[in-house]
Structure formats: C-alpha cells, structure tokens
C-alpha cells in the first residue's frame, strides 16, 4: 500500500524551485514524441523544460511546445549537471550516434535519468543494459512488453505476459534500475518491492501515451521527489489523467494530448486528496 499527497506550492516560489529537466528526444518524422514528453513534464509541474532535438525538427518542436526551450543535439552534454533530471529516448530512432550520447550521459551525469522507447532499444543490443550498473545516476527504465522482450532477448510474448513481476525483477537485476513495466496494471519494481497500478483504461492504448508518462516521471524527479516515489506516483497520475479524459471524452477517441491536458486536473485532485493505492 502506498499513501501520498502532492504538496501545495509556496506562494513565494519561482520557476527554479520546481526543477529544470532536459528531454533528449525526437527525430525526423517523430517530432511529436518530443513534444508530448515535454508537455507531460510541463503539465506535471516542471518549472523549466528544455528539449534537445535534431536541428531539422527544432523549429517544429518549439512551435508545438511554446512553454519549453530547445537546443540542438550537439548541445546536450554542455553543463549537464545544471539539469535536475533527464529523459532520454522518445522518438529518437535507434542509431549509434545517439547511443554514444547516452553512454556519455551515463558516465558524466549524477542525478536521475528516465530511459524510454528508442533509448531502451539501443540498450537491447549486445547486453548493453548492464551499462546502467556503472552509472552514478539514479535510473528509471519504462519499457512496454515489446521493449522488455528485446531487453531480455525473449521471443515468447505470451510467456512474458504471464510473468510480469518476474520480468520486472529480471530487468532490475540486469540494470539496477527502477523498472516501470507498462501495460494494463503497470508494474513498478524498485529493487525491493513490487507495486501494481490499478487505474487507467483501454482508451490509453494509443500512440504517444508512453511519451507523456516519461514526461510526467521526469518532471517529478526534477521536482526532487525520491526516484521510486516519482516512478510510482508518475504512473498513478498518468492513469488518473487517462480516467478523467475517459469520463469526458470516452475511450474510443482519446489521444495522448488529452492525457497531457488532464494531467493538470489529476494533480489538482492529488493536492486535495491523499492517494492510497
């Protein structure tokens, strides 16, 4: 059982009090992944969000998320410790250049990294997942079942679905990372205990919802919530936002952008009410 209530904000606070996060995401044709991740972070309370994207989509992403700032990919490492948390992977494309960037971040950065999507696909090659063990950073990985299979070199999807807790434990054993195994009743394993989320709905089975989740989790990490709490509460907020969207819009037409929008409402509820899950 987990009990949690989101803290109210100090009237004398400023944007620097709520975390500066860096989102390394997006590629040609996948600008939306970066934008949805950034919107998820902003709607979850981040004070400052900076997107690191390829030059050919920089202007597109900047227009899509007016409240964030953008830098080109070659600027990612410069002054990296100024960020309170980093998200890596949504819509990147699985390429060696970005893998080299991930390796450099793992070597140099000491706070929290959330790795998702193509960041995980890069790590599925040549047992690279074990690279996470050598990092000074606290790491959260957020695979869905397909990504989990690739990370574990597992071919049988049915077997994986029948052993979700075991899969989360095995991924944690290989990486020392907190594992957010996405799906119906997302499982989170922090190396000590399994926690299973109970909210959410089938309307969330649509492209981009995982990018929003990554944004929510990295936002909470940037706001200095403990890493394991950020993972669990991030999943809960994401599911609650999806359920609020379903109440107004139904399941069939729900899109990832709706979850971004209703994340603000979910946070409003969590300031007023103590969550017990």
Phi and psi in degrees as GROMACS dihedral restraints (atoms count N, CA, C in turn):
[ dihedral_restraints ]
;  ai    aj    ak    al  type     phi  dphi    fc
    3     4     5     6     1  -125.2    20    10
    4     5     6     7     1   133.1    20    10
    6     7     8     9     1  -116.6    20    10
    7     8     9    10     1   131.7    20    10
    9    10    11    12     1  -154.7    20    10
   10    11    12    13     1   138.9    20    10
   12    13    14    15     1  -135.8    20    10
   13    14    15    16     1   128.1    20    10
   15    16    17    18     1   -69.0    20    10
   16    17    18    19     1   134.8    20    10
   18    19    20    21     1   -71.8    20    10
   19    20    21    22     1   143.3    20    10
   21    22    23    24     1   -74.3    20    10
   22    23    24    25     1   158.7    20    10
   24    25    26    27     1   -90.4    20    10
   25    26    27    28     1   145.5    20    10
   27    28    29    30     1   -73.9    20    10
   28    29    30    31     1   130.5    20    10
   30    31    32    33     1   -58.7    20    10
   31    32    33    34     1   -24.9    20    10
   33    34    35    36     1   -92.2    20    10
   34    35    36    37     1    11.5    20    10
   36    37    38    39     1   -79.3    20    10
   37    38    39    40     1   166.6    20    10
   39    40    41    42     1  -138.8    20    10
   40    41    42    43     1   175.2    20    10
   42    43    44    45     1   -58.5    20    10
   43    44    45    46     1   -30.6    20    10
   45    46    47    48     1   -68.4    20    10
   46    47    48    49     1   -15.7    20    10
   48    49    50    51     1   -78.8    20    10
   49    50    51    52     1   -10.6    20    10
   51    52    53    54     1  -117.4    20    10
   52    53    54    55     1    23.0    20    10
   54    55    56    57     1    90.2    20    10
   55    56    57    58     1   137.9    20    10
   57    58    59    60     1  -111.2    20    10
   58    59    60    61     1   117.4    20    10
   60    61    62    63     1  -114.8    20    10
   61    62    63    64     1   148.1    20    10
   63    64    65    66     1  -112.2    20    10
   64    65    66    67     1   130.9    20    10
   66    67    68    69     1  -116.3    20    10
   67    68    69    70     1   112.6    20    10
   69    70    71    72     1   -99.5    20    10
   70    71    72    73     1   105.6    20    10
   72    73    74    75     1  -160.0    20    10
   73    74    75    76     1   170.3    20    10
   75    76    77    78     1    84.3    20    10
   76    77    78    79     1   152.2    20    10
   78    79    80    81     1  -159.7    20    10
   79    80    81    82     1   175.2    20    10
   81    82    83    84     1   -58.5    20    10
   82    83    84    85     1   125.1    20    10
   84    85    86    87     1    88.2    20    10
   85    86    87    88     1    -7.9    20    10
   87    88    89    90     1  -129.3    20    10
   88    89    90    91     1    32.3    20    10
   90    91    92    93     1   -63.0    20    10
   91    92    93    94     1   -30.8    20    10
   93    94    95    96     1   -61.5    20    10
   94    95    96    97     1   -33.2    20    10
   96    97    98    99     1   -62.7    20    10
   97    98    99   100     1   -43.7    20    10
   99   100   101   102     1   -64.5    20    10
  100   101   102   103     1   -42.9    20    10
  102   103   104   105     1   -65.5    20    10
  103   104   105   106     1   -43.4    20    10
  105   106   107   108     1   -66.1    20    10
  106   107   108   109     1   -38.9    20    10
  108   109   110   111     1   -62.9    20    10
  109   110   111   112     1   -44.6    20    10
  111   112   113   114     1   -64.5    20    10
  112   113   114   115     1   -42.2    20    10
  114   115   116   117     1   -64.4    20    10
  115   116   117   118     1   -38.5    20    10
  117   118   119   120     1   -60.9    20    10
  118   119   120   121     1   -41.0    20    10
  120   121   122   123     1   -66.4    20    10
  121   122   123   124     1   -44.4    20    10
  123   124   125   126     1   -65.5    20    10
  124   125   126   127     1   -43.2    20    10
  126   127   128   129     1   -68.6    20    10
  127   128   129   130     1   -16.1    20    10
  129   130   131   132     1   -93.7    20    10
  130   131   132   133     1     2.6    20    10
  132   133   134   135     1   107.9    20    10
  133   134   135   136     1     6.0    20    10
  135   136   137   138     1   -60.3    20    10
  136   137   138   139     1   137.6    20    10
  138   139   140   141     1   -75.7    20    10
  139   140   141   142     1   -37.9    20    10
  141   142   143   144     1  -140.8    20    10
  142   143   144   145     1   129.6    20    10
  144   145   146   147     1  -124.9    20    10
  145   146   147   148     1   127.1    20    10
  147   148   149   150     1  -120.2    20    10
  148   149   150   151     1   130.1    20    10
  150   151   152   153     1  -102.0    20    10
  151   152   153   154     1   134.8    20    10
  153   154   155   156     1  -111.6    20    10
  154   155   156   157     1   109.4    20    10
  156   157   158   159     1  -135.3    20    10
  157   158   159   160     1   162.1    20    10
  159   160   161   162     1   -63.0    20    10
  160   161   162   163     1   149.8    20    10
  162   163   164   165     1   -56.5    20    10
  163   164   165   166     1   -32.3    20    10
  165   166   167   168     1   -74.4    20    10
  166   167   168   169     1   -10.3    20    10
  168   169   170   171     1  -120.3    20    10
  169   170   171   172     1     3.3    20    10
  171   172   173   174     1   -57.9    20    10
  172   173   174   175     1   -47.2    20    10
  174   175   176   177     1   -67.0    20    10
  175   176   177   178     1   -35.5    20    10
  177   178   179   180     1   -64.2    20    10
  178   179   180   181     1   -46.8    20    10
  180   181   182   183     1   -67.2    20    10
  181   182   183   184     1   -39.2    20    10
  183   184   185   186     1   -61.5    20    10
  184   185   186   187     1   -39.4    20    10
  186   187   188   189     1   -70.1    20    10
  187   188   189   190     1   -35.4    20    10
  189   190   191   192     1   -69.2    20    10
  190   191   192   193     1   -31.2    20    10
  192   193   194   195     1  -129.9    20    10
  193   194   195   196     1    87.1    20    10
  195   196   197   198     1   -65.5    20    10
  196   197   198   199     1   -26.4    20    10
  198   199   200   201     1   -82.6    20    10
  199   200   201   202     1    -9.9    20    10
  201   202   203   204     1  -100.2    20    10
  202   203   204   205     1   165.8    20    10
  204   205   206   207     1  -111.4    20    10
  205   206   207   208     1   161.3    20    10
  207   208   209   210     1  -128.8    20    10
  208   209   210   211     1   143.8    20    10
  210   211   212   213     1  -133.1    20    10
  211   212   213   214     1   152.6    20    10
  213   214   215   216     1   -72.4    20    10
  214   215   216   217     1   161.9    20    10
  216   217   218   219     1   -57.5    20    10
  217   218   219   220     1   -35.6    20    10
  219   220   221   222     1   -67.5    20    10
  220   221   222   223     1   -10.7    20    10
  222   223   224   225     1   -95.3    20    10
  223   224   225   226     1     7.5    20    10
  225   226   227   228     1   -64.8    20    10
  226   227   228   229     1   -42.1    20    10
  228   229   230   231     1   -80.1    20    10
  229   230   231   232     1   -24.8    20    10
  231   232   233   234     1   -59.4    20    10
  232   233   234   235     1   118.2    20    10
  234   235   236   237     1    60.8    20    10
  235   236   237   238     1    38.7    20    10
  237   238   239   240     1   -64.4    20    10
  238   239   240   241     1   -27.1    20    10
  240   241   242   243     1   -71.0    20    10
  241   242   243   244     1    -8.5    20    10
  243   244   245   246     1   -71.9    20    10
  244   245   246   247     1   -17.0    20    10
  246   247   248   249     1   -86.3    20    10
  247   248   249   250     1   141.5    20    10
  249   250   251   252     1   -82.9    20    10
  250   251   252   253     1   -21.1    20    10
  252   253   254   255     1  -163.6    20    10
  253   254   255   256     1   155.5    20    10
  255   256   257   258     1  -130.9    20    10
  256   257   258   259     1   135.5    20    10
  258   259   260   261     1  -108.0    20    10
  259   260   261   262     1   137.6    20    10
  261   262   263   264     1  -136.1    20    10
  262   263   264   265     1   123.2    20    10
  264   265   266   267     1   134.0    20    10
  265   266   267   268     1   -36.4    20    10
  267   268   269   270     1   -57.7    20    10
  268   269   270   271     1   120.8    20    10
  270   271   272   273     1    68.1    20    10
  271   272   273   274     1    18.3    20    10
  273   274   275   276     1   -70.8    20    10
  274   275   276   277     1   -37.1    20    10
  276   277   278   279     1    89.6    20    10
  277   278   279   280     1   147.4    20    10
  279   280   281   282     1   -96.0    20    10
  280   281   282   283     1    90.0    20    10
  282   283   284   285     1  -133.5    20    10
  283   284   285   286     1   157.8    20    10
  285   286   287   288     1   -72.3    20    10
  286   287   288   289     1   -29.5    20    10
  288   289   290   291     1   -62.7    20    10
  289   290   291   292     1   -45.6    20    10
  291   292   293   294     1   -72.7    20    10
  292   293   294   295     1   -29.3    20    10
  294   295   296   297     1   -63.9    20    10
  295   296   297   298     1   -39.1    20    10
  297   298   299   300     1   -61.0    20    10
  298   299   300   301     1   -38.3    20    10
  300   301   302   303     1   -64.5    20    10
  301   302   303   304     1   -43.6    20    10
  303   304   305   306     1   -60.1    20    10
  304   305   306   307     1   -44.2    20    10
  306   307   308   309     1   -58.8    20    10
  307   308   309   310     1   -42.6    20    10
  309   310   311   312     1   -65.7    20    10
  310   311   312   313     1   -39.6    20    10
  312   313   314   315     1   -64.2    20    10
  313   314   315   316     1   -43.9    20    10
  315   316   317   318     1   -60.5    20    10
  316   317   318   319     1   -32.6    20    10
  318   319   320   321     1   -79.4    20    10
  319   320   321   322     1   -33.0    20    10
  321   322   323   324     1  -104.5    20    10
  322   323   324   325     1   -25.0    20    10
  324   325   326   327     1   -94.9    20    10
  325   326   327   328     1   143.9    20    10
  327   328   329   330     1  -122.1    20    10
  328   329   330   331     1     3.6    20    10
  330   331   332   333     1   -99.4    20    10
  331   332   333   334     1  -122.8    20    10
  333   334   335   336     1  -117.6    20    10
  334   335   336   337     1   134.8    20    10
  336   337   338   339     1  -122.0    20    10
  337   338   339   340     1   130.6    20    10
  339   340   341   342     1  -107.4    20    10
  340   341   342   343     1   119.9    20    10
  342   343   344   345     1  -111.4    20    10
  343   344   345   346     1   128.0    20    10
  345   346   347   348     1  -138.7    20    10
  346   347   348   349     1   165.7    20    10
  348   349   350   351     1    51.8    20    10
  349   350   351   352     1  -121.8    20    10
  351   352   353   354     1   -66.1    20    10
  352   353   354   355     1   -23.1    20    10
  354   355   356   357     1   -60.9    20    10
  355   356   357   358     1   -37.6    20    10
  357   358   359   360     1   -73.7    20    10
  358   359   360   361     1   -38.3    20    10
  360   361   362   363     1   -62.1    20    10
  361   362   363   364     1   -36.4    20    10
  363   364   365   366     1   -62.1    20    10
  364   365   366   367     1   -38.1    20    10
  366   367   368   369     1   -77.1    20    10
  367   368   369   370     1   -11.6    20    10
  369   370   371   372     1   -78.5    20    10
  370   371   372   373     1   -11.5    20    10
  372   373   374   375     1   -85.9    20    10
  373   374   375   376     1   139.4    20    10
  375   376   377   378     1    52.8    20    10
  376   377   378   379     1    37.1    20    10
  378   379   380   381     1    56.4    20    10
  379   380   381   382     1    33.5    20    10
  381   382   383   384     1   -68.4    20    10
  382   383   384   385     1   -17.8    20    10
  384   385   386   387     1   -54.3    20    10
  385   386   387   388     1   -31.2    20    10
  387   388   389   390     1   -68.6    20    10
  388   389   390   391     1   -13.8    20    10
  390   391   392   393     1   -60.6    20    10
  391   392   393   394     1   -26.8    20    10
  393   394   395   396     1   -66.0    20    10
  394   395   396   397     1   -27.0    20    10
  396   397   398   399     1   -63.8    20    10
  397   398   399   400     1   -27.8    20    10
  399   400   401   402     1   -90.0    20    10
  400   401   402   403     1    -2.8    20    10
  402   403   404   405     1   -81.0    20    10
  403   404   405   406     1   147.3    20    10
  405   406   407   408     1   -76.6    20    10
  406   407   408   409     1   -18.9    20    10
  408   409   410   411     1   -76.2    20    10
  409   410   411   412     1   157.7    20    10
  411   412   413   414     1   -84.7    20    10
  412   413   414   415     1   134.7    20    10
  414   415   416   417     1  -127.1    20    10
  415   416   417   418     1   136.7    20    10
  417   418   419   420     1  -118.4    20    10
  418   419   420   421     1   130.6    20    10
  420   421   422   423     1  -113.5    20    10
  421   422   423   424     1   143.8    20    10
  423   424   425   426     1  -127.9    20    10
  424   425   426   427     1    62.3    20    10
  426   427   428   429     1   -79.1    20    10
  427   428   429   430     1   147.7    20    10
  429   430   431   432     1   -88.6    20    10
  430   431   432   433     1  -177.9    20    10
  432   433   434   435     1   -61.2    20    10
  433   434   435   436     1   -40.4    20    10
  435   436   437   438     1   -62.4    20    10
  436   437   438   439     1   -42.8    20    10
  438   439   440   441     1   -67.8    20    10
  439   440   441   442     1   -37.2    20    10
  441   442   443   444     1   -61.5    20    10
  442   443   444   445     1   -41.5    20    10
  444   445   446   447     1   -61.7    20    10
  445   446   447   448     1   -42.3    20    10
  447   448   449   450     1   -66.3    20    10
  448   449   450   451     1   -40.6    20    10
  450   451   452   453     1   -63.7    20    10
  451   452   453   454     1   -34.3    20    10
  453   454   455   456     1   -96.9    20    10
  454   455   456   457     1     2.2    20    10
  456   457   458   459     1    54.0    20    10
  457   458   459   460     1    43.4    20    10
  459   460   461   462     1  -103.4    20    10
  460   461   462   463     1   133.3    20    10
  462   463   464   465     1  -100.4    20    10
  463   464   465   466     1   -17.5    20    10
  465   466   467   468     1  -102.9    20    10
  466   467   468   469     1   100.5    20    10
  468   469   470   471     1   -62.5    20    10
  469   470   471   472     1   -37.4    20    10
  471   472   473   474     1   -61.0    20    10
  472   473   474   475     1   -43.6    20    10
  474   475   476   477     1   -62.5    20    10
  475   476   477   478     1   -39.6    20    10
  477   478   479   480     1   -64.7    20    10
  478   479   480   481     1   -44.0    20    10
  480   481   482   483     1   -64.6    20    10
  481   482   483   484     1   -27.1    20    10
  483   484   485   486     1   -81.8    20    10
  484   485   486   487     1    -8.7    20    10
  486   487   488   489     1  -137.7    20    10
  487   488   489   490     1    53.0    20    10
  489   490   491   492     1   -60.3    20    10
  490   491   492   493     1   -43.3    20    10
  492   493   494   495     1   -65.0    20    10
  493   494   495   496     1   -40.1    20    10
  495   496   497   498     1   -65.2    20    10
  496   497   498   499     1   -37.9    20    10
  498   499   500   501     1   -62.9    20    10
  499   500   501   502     1   -45.3    20    10
  501   502   503   504     1   -61.2    20    10
  502   503   504   505     1   -41.1    20    10
  504   505   506   507     1   -65.0    20    10
  505   506   507   508     1   -40.8    20    10
  507   508   509   510     1   -67.3    20    10
  508   509   510   511     1   -40.7    20    10
  510   511   512   513     1   -62.9    20    10
  511   512   513   514     1   -40.6    20    10
  513   514   515   516     1   -64.2    20    10
  514   515   516   517     1   -39.9    20    10
  516   517   518   519     1   -62.5    20    10
  517   518   519   520     1   -38.9    20    10
  519   520   521   522     1   -76.1    20    10
  520   521   522   523     1   -24.7    20    10
  522   523   524   525     1  -121.8    20    10
  523   524   525   526     1   -20.2    20    10
  525   526   527   528     1    65.1    20    10
  526   527   528   529     1    10.7    20    10
  528   529   530   531     1   -88.0    20    10
  529   530   531   532     1   155.2    20    10
  531   532   533   534     1   -71.2    20    10
  532   533   534   535     1   131.9    20    10
  534   535   536   537     1  -108.2    20    10
  535   536   537   538     1   123.5    20    10
  537   538   539   540     1  -108.9    20    10
  538   539   540   541     1    99.9    20    10
  540   541   542   543     1   -92.9    20    10
  541   542   543   544     1   102.0    20    10
  543   544   545   546     1   -75.5    20    10
  544   545   546   547     1   154.0    20    10
  546   547   548   549     1   146.8    20    10
  547   548   549   550     1  -170.0    20    10
  549   550   551   552     1   -61.9    20    10
  550   551   552   553     1   118.2    20    10
  552   553   554   555     1    61.3    20    10
  553   554   555   556     1    68.3    20    10
  555   556   557   558     1   -52.9    20    10
  556   557   558   559     1   137.8    20    10
  558   559   560   561     1  -105.3    20    10
  559   560   561   562     1   134.4    20    10
  561   562   563   564     1  -120.1    20    10
  562   563   564   565     1   128.5    20    10
  564   565   566   567     1  -126.9    20    10
  565   566   567   568     1   123.6    20    10
  567   568   569   570     1  -104.4    20    10
  568   569   570   571     1    13.8    20    10
  570   571   572   573     1    96.4    20    10
  571   572   573   574     1   -11.5    20    10
  573   574   575   576     1  -123.9    20    10
  574   575   576   577     1   -47.7    20    10
  576   577   578   579     1  -138.5    20    10
  577   578   579   580     1   150.4    20    10
  579   580   581   582     1   -89.5    20    10
  580   581   582   583     1   134.4    20    10
  582   583   584   585     1  -127.2    20    10
  583   584   585   586     1   133.8    20    10
  585   586   587   588     1  -116.7    20    10
  586   587   588   589     1   125.7    20    10
  588   589   590   591     1   -78.1    20    10
  589   590   591   592     1   146.0    20    10
  591   592   593   594     1  -114.8    20    10
  592   593   594   595     1   -10.5    20    10
  594   595   596   597     1   -97.7    20    10
  595   596   597   598     1  -171.5    20    10
  597   598   599   600     1    97.5    20    10
  598   599   600   601     1   169.9    20    10
  600   601   602   603     1  -157.8    20    10
  601   602   603   604     1   166.3    20    10
  603   604   605   606     1   -63.5    20    10
  604   605   606   607     1   -19.3    20    10
  606   607   608   609     1   -62.9    20    10
  607   608   609   610     1   -17.9    20    10
  609   610   611   612     1   -81.2    20    10
  610   611   612   613     1    -1.8    20    10
  612   613   614   615     1   -81.8    20    10
  613   614   615   616     1    71.0    20    10
  615   616   617   618     1  -151.4    20    10
  616   617   618   619     1   152.8    20    10
  618   619   620   621     1   -57.7    20    10
  619   620   621   622     1   134.8    20    10
  621   622   623   624     1    99.7    20    10
  622   623   624   625     1   -13.7    20    10
  624   625   626   627     1   -66.4    20    10
  625   626   627   628     1   -33.7    20    10
  627   628   629   630     1   -67.2    20    10
  628   629   630   631     1   -33.8    20    10
  630   631   632   633     1   -64.4    20    10
  631   632   633   634     1   -39.9    20    10
  633   634   635   636     1   -63.1    20    10
  634   635   636   637     1   -43.7    20    10
  636   637   638   639     1   -59.0    20    10
  637   638   639   640     1   -44.1    20    10
  639   640   641   642     1   -58.5    20    10
  640   641   642   643     1   -42.0    20    10
  642   643   644   645     1   -62.6    20    10
  643   644   645   646     1   -41.1    20    10
  645   646   647   648     1   -63.8    20    10
  646   647   648   649     1   -46.5    20    10
  648   649   650   651     1   -66.0    20    10
  649   650   651   652     1   -44.7    20    10
  651   652   653   654     1   -66.1    20    10
  652   653   654   655     1   -32.3    20    10
  654   655   656   657     1   -61.7    20    10
  655   656   657   658     1   -47.1    20    10
  657   658   659   660     1   -64.8    20    10
  658   659   660   661     1   -38.1    20    10
  660   661   662   663     1   -62.2    20    10
  661   662   663   664     1   -42.6    20    10
  663   664   665   666     1   -64.9    20    10
  664   665   666   667     1   -25.9    20    10
  666   667   668   669     1   -86.0    20    10
  667   668   669   670     1    10.2    20    10
  669   670   671   672     1    76.9    20    10
  670   671   672   673     1    18.6    20    10
  672   673   674   675     1   -70.7    20    10
  673   674   675   676     1   146.0    20    10
  675   676   677   678     1   -55.5    20    10
  676   677   678   679     1   144.8    20    10
  678   679   680   681     1   -57.3    20    10
  679   680   681   682     1   -46.1    20    10
  681   682   683   684     1   -68.1    20    10
  682   683   684   685     1   -32.5    20    10
  684   685   686   687     1   -69.3    20    10
  685   686   687   688     1   -42.4    20    10
  687   688   689   690     1   -59.4    20    10
  688   689   690   691     1   -40.8    20    10
  690   691   692   693     1   -63.7    20    10
  691   692   693   694     1   -48.6    20    10
  693   694   695   696     1   -69.9    20    10
  694   695   696   697     1   -47.7    20    10
  696   697   698   699     1   -68.7    20    10
  697   698   699   700     1   -33.6    20    10
  699   700   701   702     1   -60.0    20    10
  700   701   702   703     1   -44.0    20    10
  702   703   704   705     1   -63.0    20    10
  703   704   705   706     1   -43.0    20    10
  705   706   707   708     1   -64.1    20    10
  706   707   708   709     1   -45.9    20    10
  708   709   710   711     1   -59.6    20    10
  709   710   711   712     1   -43.6    20    10
  711   712   713   714     1   -58.6    20    10
  712   713   714   715     1   -47.0    20    10
  714   715   716   717     1   -67.0    20    10
  715   716   717   718     1   -39.4    20    10
  717   718   719   720     1   -64.1    20    10
  718   719   720   721     1   -42.1    20    10
  720   721   722   723     1   -60.9    20    10
  721   722   723   724     1   -40.5    20    10
  723   724   725   726     1   -63.4    20    10
  724   725   726   727     1   -38.7    20    10
  726   727   728   729     1   -70.5    20    10
  727   728   729   730     1   -36.7    20    10
  729   730   731   732     1   -65.8    20    10
  730   731   732   733     1   -39.8    20    10
  732   733   734   735     1   -63.7    20    10
  733   734   735   736     1   -41.1    20    10
  735   736   737   738     1   -60.9    20    10
  736   737   738   739     1   -40.5    20    10
  738   739   740   741     1   -58.2    20    10
  739   740   741   742     1   -37.8    20    10
  741   742   743   744     1   -90.3    20    10
  742   743   744   745     1   -32.7    20    10
  744   745   746   747     1  -115.7    20    10
  745   746   747   748     1   -14.6    20    10
  747   748   749   750     1    82.5    20    10
  748   749   750   751     1   173.8    20    10
  750   751   752   753     1   -84.1    20    10
  751   752   753   754     1   -36.9    20    10
  753   754   755   756     1   -68.8    20    10
  754   755   756   757     1   -33.0    20    10
  756   757   758   759     1  -104.7    20    10
  757   758   759   760     1    10.0    20    10
  759   760   761   762     1   -69.4    20    10
  760   761   762   763     1   136.7    20    10
  762   763   764   765     1  -128.0    20    10
  763   764   765   766     1   166.7    20    10
  765   766   767   768     1   -59.1    20    10
  766   767   768   769     1   -37.1    20    10
  768   769   770   771     1   -61.3    20    10
  769   770   771   772     1   -29.6    20    10
  771   772   773   774     1   -65.3    20    10
  772   773   774   775     1   -37.7    20    10
  774   775   776   777     1   -65.8    20    10
  775   776   777   778     1   -40.3    20    10
  777   778   779   780     1   -54.3    20    10
  778   779   780   781     1   -50.3    20    10
  780   781   782   783     1   -60.4    20    10
  781   782   783   784     1   -45.8    20    10
  783   784   785   786     1   -80.3    20    10
  784   785   786   787     1    -7.5    20    10
  786   787   788   789     1   -60.9    20    10
  787   788   789   790     1   -38.6    20    10
  789   790   791   792     1   -60.6    20    10
  790   791   792   793     1   -41.3    20    10
  792   793   794   795     1   -66.4    20    10
  793   794   795   796     1   -39.1    20    10
  795   796   797   798     1   -60.5    20    10
  796   797   798   799     1   -43.2    20    10
  798   799   800   801     1   -64.7    20    10
  799   800   801   802     1   -37.8    20    10
  801   802   803   804     1   -59.5    20    10
  802   803   804   805     1   -42.6    20    10
  804   805   806   807     1   -64.0    20    10
  805   806   807   808     1   -40.3    20    10
  807   808   809   810     1   -76.3    20    10
  808   809   810   811     1   -16.0    20    10
  810   811   812   813     1   -75.1    20    10
  811   812   813   814     1   -33.5    20    10
  813   814   815   816     1   -86.6    20    10
  814   815   816   817     1   -29.8    20    10
  816   817   818   819     1  -124.7    20    10
  817   818   819   820     1   142.3    20    10
  819   820   821   822     1   -81.3    20    10
  820   821   822   823     1   126.9    20    10
  822   823   824   825     1   -86.0    20    10
  823   824   825   826     1   129.7    20    10
  825   826   827   828     1  -123.2    20    10
  826   827   828   829     1   115.4    20    10
